[in-house]
């Protein structure tokens, strides 16, 4: 029976009793008004008692529902209600239980998905650090803890404070806002990382995601593949040159045997031409393979940059340092000429190509910047690989040779896209 029917029956019984009592009392020569008042006074306690008995289970169900809804608000879906009534309260209790079952299943599925996602993130070799607007670490995976905090927990600490104990190159890569390729000193040999930084808003709060992808093993594998490729290229070029040389030499021998010397100059010219082409081809690759050690000497920046102006066009972005630097001027000049040439070929305005030299600690930072389209993530990750080139006629040795020269100076070379478009090549010299 529904609640409405129960309350209607109760009200009808009270009215009927009130009328019956009033009628019975009016027989004793009492006015109708006094009879009604007397009957109400007599039946009021009984009516309240009956109403209380009817409302008791309703109040009990409402309290349980209130506690259950409060549990939903606090994320507790464990409370269930006995739904043995056949009225609206029973239907409401059954509906509440179904909602609780759905929420429990969804929370369990969400927990499983979060556990799976956390397992994947913790297992990835990429170091991932999530910080808030105050630079406090909200999340760090296993690779990040090993990279920045010797495997210890990082959550709650200030990220910039944790960076005080890491190599300077790693600190620079973590604190910069530009994505790029960084060579991190430390350990048995330098490690190459591709670093990306993403800012996003979650629940109206700003977050910063730092991602450090170790590329050393991948670069070594790519480098091995590149060497295999260059061996095939050299073998192909040798065969293409030696075959016609051998053929022309054989033809020349036959001409001599027949006494025909009129065409011998053409034979020798052809052999000489193919030999010279082969010689130039091999010299280009030998430059990379036989890079000499730098001959360090004290150099003043002003005359060095003045000498560079005659070989490349650029705008000096800041005043030059007055102190001396120690490097191989010929090799560094070769690096800067190559970088400035690439900057002009990037497609940006010519006056957007700039060079700056600044003091940093005990060393110097050189920046070659342009306003071209920059590099995609794929090109940025492969730009320093030998023989990797996006140019149709490029050898893919320019940037690799620059990196080799800078690392031979115990420095590092960093490629990073600029905000607003363009590329920055940063050279750090000790």
N, C-alpha and C positions, 0 to 999 in steps of 0.2 A: 504494500500500500504506500502511496506517495505521501510526502510530508504535508502537502496541501490538503489531501483527504483526511489525514489524521487530525490536523489542526481544525478543519471544518467540523468533523465529528465531535471533537472536544468542545468547540464553541457551541454547537447545537445542543449537546448534553447540558452544558452550563445554563443555557437559556431555558431549556425545558425544565430543569430542576428549579431554576428561579421562578418560572411561571407556576409550577406545581406547588412550590412552597408558599408563594404569595396567595394562591387560591385557597390553600388549606388554612392559612392564617386568617384570611378575610372572613371566614365562617364564624370567628369568635368576636364579631362585632368590632372589628378594627378597620380603620379606613384603608383604602387601597394603597394610598401613598405610604403609610406606615408599614403596610404588609410588604410592599416592594423593598423598602429600606431594610426591614428586618431580614428578609430573605437574602438580600445582597450581603448583609453583614454576616449572615450565617454561612452562605456558600463561598464567600471570598477566600477564606483560608483553604477550603477544599479545592477551589479552582486554582489557586496559586500552587498548591501541592501537586495537583494533577498536571498543571502546565510545566512545573519543574521536572516532573518525571518524564514528560514527553520531550522536553528540551535537553535533558541531561546527555543522552547519546549524541544529540546534534552538537552540543557544546564540546563534547569529548572529541568528535570527529573534526570539528573546526580547529581545535587546539593542535591536534596531530597534523592536520594539513598546514597550519601555520608553521609548525616546527619543521615540517618537510620542505616547504617553500623556502624557509630561512636556510635550511641545509643546501638547497639548490644554489642559493645566492653565494654560499661559502664554498661551493664545490664538493659538498658531501651528498652523494646520491645513494647512500646505503639504506636509508629509512624507507620501509614499506608499510602499508596500511592494510589491516584485515578488511577485506571487502565482502562481508557476508550479508550485508543489508540489501534489500530489494527496492530501495527507494533512490531518490536523487543523490543522497549522500554515498550510497554504495556505488552508484555509477561514477560519481566524482572520485571516490577512492580508487576504483579500477582504472580510471583515466590517469590519475596521479601515478599509480604503479607502472602503467605502460610508459609514461614519460620518463620515470626513473630508470626503467630497463633500457630505454633508448639512450639516455644520457650515459648510463654505465657502460654500455657497449661502445658508444662513440669515444668515451674517455679511454677505454681500454685499447681501442684501435689507434687513437691518437698517441697513447703512450707507446704502443708497439712501433708506430711510425717514427716517433721521436727517438726511440731506442735504436732503431735501424739507422736513422740518419746520423745520430751521434756516433754509432759504431763505424759507419762509413767515413765520417769526418775525422774521427780519431785514428783511423787506419791509413788515411791518405798521407803520402809523403810530403804534400804541400803544407807549409806552415801557415796557419790561419789564426789571426788575432782580431777580435771584435771589441771595440772600445766605444764609450759614450762621449758626449760633448765635453765632459770634464777630463777626458783621456784616461779614465779608469777602465781596466780590462774587465769586460763582461764574460768573455769566453775565449779560450785558447785550447787548441788541440795538442796532441802528444808531440807532433813535430815542432810546433811553436815553443812548447815548454823546453824541449831539448835545445832548440836554437837560441833561445833568449834567457832561460832561467835554469839551466842544468837539470831539466826534467822536473823541477818543482812546480807547484801550483802557482798560477799567475793571477787568477780571478781576484778582483778587489784592489790589486796594486795599480799604481800609475805607470802607464806604459813607458813614458819618457824616462822615468826613474829606473825601470828595469834595463833600459838601454845603456846605462852608465857603465855596465861591466862588459859590453860586447865590443868587438873591433869597430874602429871609427867608420870604416866603409859600410858595415852593416847598420850602424846607427844612422848614417846619412841616408841609406836606402829606406829605412823605416820612417824617418821623420819627414822626408820630402813628400810633396803632394803629387809629384809627377810619376807616371808609370815609366818603367825603364828596365834596362839590362845592366846589372851591377856585378862586378867582380869583387868578391868578399875575401879578404886576406884572412889567414889563420889556418891551423892544421898543417898537414904535410904539403898541401898545394892549394892555391886559390880556388874558391868555388864560385861558379857563375849562377846568379839567381835572376829570374824575371819577376819583378816586383810590381804589383798593381794595388791601387788604393781606390776604394769606392765609398762614397758618402750617400746615405739614404735616411729617410725619416720613418720611424716606427713608433706608433702610438704617440704621435706629435713630438717625439724626441729624436734628436739627431744621433746617428750612429756612424761609425767609421770602421770599415772592413779592410784589413791589411792582408794581402795574400803574397806569400813568398814561394815561388816555384823554383826548385833546384834543377838547373839545366846541365850541370857538369857532365853527368853520365850520358845524357842525351846528346850534348855537344860532342863528347868523345866518340859516341857512336856515329853521329853525323860526320864528324871529321874523318873517321875511318872510311866511311862510305865515300866521302869527298876524295880521299887519297886514292881509293880504288877507281873512282871516276877519272881522276887526272891521269892515272897510269894507263887507263884505257884510251884516254884522249891522246896522250903522248905516243902510245903504241900505234894508234890510228894515224897520227900525223907522220910518225917515222915511216910507216909502211907506205903512206901516200907519197912521201918524198923519195924514199929509197928505191921504190919500184921504178919510177921513171928514170932515176939516176942510173940504176943498173941496166935498164933497157937502152938508154942513150949510150952508156959505156960499151955495151955489146954492139950497138950499131956502129959506133966509132971504130971498134976493133975490126969489124967486117969491112968498113971503108978502107982502113989501112991495108988490110990484106989484099983488097982489090986495087989499091993504089989511088983510090978516089979521095982526094983531100979537100975538094972544093967545099964540101958541106961540114967539114970538121969544126970550123969556127962556130957554126950554129949549134952543133952538138955540145961544144965546150961552154957556150953561153947559156944553154938550157941547163946544163949540169950546175954551172955557177949560180944561176938564178935560184934553182931549187935548193942549193946548199945554203945560200944566204937567207932564204926564207926560213929554212929549218933552223939555222943558227939564231935568228931573231926570235923565233918561237920558243926555243929552249932557253934563251937568255931571260925572257920574261918570267918563266917559271923558276929559273935559277936564282933570280933576285929574292924571291920569297924564301927559298930553301937555304940560301947562304947569307942571311942577314947578319952583318958583323955586330959585335958587341959595341955598345955606344962608347965613344971617347969623350968622357965628361970633362968639362972645363967651365970656368966662371964666365958668365955671360950677363951683360947689362941688357935690360929689356928694351930700352929705347932704340939703340942701334939695330938690335935683332929685328924688331917689328918694322923699322924703317927699311931694312933690307928685304923684308917680306913683301912690302908694298909694290915693289917692282915686278913681282911674280904673280900676285893675286889681288883682286879688287875686294875691299871690305871697308866697313866703317868701324872705327875704334869706339867701343861702347862706354869705356870708362878710362880715366887716367891710368897710366902704367905705373907699377910699383917702382920705387927707387932702389930697392935692394937688388943684390946680385942673385942669379939663379945658377944652378949647376946642372948642365945637361949637354948632350951632343947637339950643337946648333944645326949641323947638316941634316941629321935624322929628324929633329923636331920640325925643321923647316919643311922637310918632305911630308911629314904628317899634316901640317897645317895647310900646305898647298893642296893636298889631296882632299882634306875636309872642306876647304873653301870652294874648291872646284865642285864637289858634290852639292854644296849648299846652293851654288848658282844654278846647277842642273836640276834642282828640286822643283823649279817652276814658280817660285815666289818672286816678288819684286827685287831688283838688284840692290836697291838701297836697304833692303831688309836683312842682308847678310852682314852680320856683325862679329867682331872679335873682342873679347875682353880678357884681361889678365888681372887677377886679384890675389892678394896674400891670404892664406888660410893656415893658421897655426904656424908650423915650421916649414910650410911648403907653399905652393902656388896652385891656383885653379884657373885653367884656361877654358873659355867657352866660345864655341863657334855656333851661332844661331842663325836660323833663316825663318822665313814666313811662308814656306811651301806647304804642301798637304800633310807633312809628317809621315809616319810609318804606321802601317797596320800592325796588329799584334803578332801576326805570323811573320811579317818581314822583320819586325823588331826582335823577335826571338831568334831569327836565323841570320841577321845582318852580319854578324862577326864570324860566321862560318867560312872557311876557305872555299872559294869557287862558287859561293852563293851570290847571285846577282839578279836584279830585276831589269837590268839593261840588256837590250838585245845583243849588243856587242861587248858587254862587260866581261872581264875575266873573273870577277868575284874575289880579287886579292887585295883591293884597295884598303877596305876597312880592316881586314884581317892583318895586313901588314902594319897598319897604324896601331892596332892593339898590341902586336908583337913588339913594336918599337917602344911604346909607352910602358909595357910591362917589363921590358929589358931595363928601363930606367927606374924600376921598382915603383912605378905609378899605376894608375888604372884609368881606363877609358869607359865612359858611361854614355849610353844613348837614351834619350828620353823625349817624348812628345811634349810640346809646349802648350800651355793654356792659350787659347785663341788661335791655334794653328801653328804649324811649323815644327822644326826639330832642333833640339839642342844636343850637341856633342860636348861632353864635359871631360876635360883632362885634368887629373890630379897628379901633380909632380911633388915628390918629397923635397 
